Amino acid sequence: MVRIDGAPSVWHELPEPLALEIGRAVASFGHLEDMLKRAIFALDQRRLPASIHDRDFRSWLRRMDHVAADSLGTLIERLERTLAREGRADPELIAQLDEVKSWRNLLCHANWQPRGGAWQPIFANTRGEIFDGTLDPPDIRAIRDMSLDSARRVARIIEALDDGGNGWME
């Protein structure tokens, strides 16, 4: 079980290069979430019949409103189910997305503490696991690169479907 021990922590201002990379990584997570929403929308839209009843279309729109409000973890789960249903399962992409999700939770929720000239993000995940290492700007940049690679992979799913009406915007 995770415990909060010791005296209250003091807030430490991060060095600008580290703070800059964290900010860019967080922005990449937002971009990834947007791409996941677009992919789910595009894949789900293809299932709508050409002559859909108004009631059914409103129901579908309500479901898409829920997608628009989903968090990263839920979006990954929805994409996995949607891809499987479409016969397009991509376990490697889902594994990469799950890794990005773990990094996102760490970077967005950690309390950063200086440790021997480096910076340690203090955070316990939902399983009580604590990140034991330190991170520097190149580490954060690599996380951002993985997030953006995931977003590009999701974009390729949309591009493969695109017929001009799948929610894809240039």
Sequence and secondary structure as in RCSB ss.txt:
>XXXX:A:sequence
MVRIDGAPSVWHELPEPLALEIGRAVASFGHLEDMLKRAIFALDQRRLPASIHDRDFRSWLRRMDHVAADSLGTL
IERLERTLAREGRADPELIAQLDEVKSWRNLLCHANWQPRGGAWQPIFANTRGEIFDGTLDPPDIRAIRDMSLDS
ARRVARIIEALDDGGNGWME
>XXXX:A:secstr
     SS        HHHHHHHHHHHHHHHHHHHHHHHHHHHHHHTTS TT  HHHHHHHHHHHHHHHH  HHHH
HHHHHHHHHHTT   HHHHHHHHHHHHHHHHHHH EEEEETTEEEEE B TT  B  S B HHHHHHHHHHHHHH
HHHHHHHHHHH SS SS   
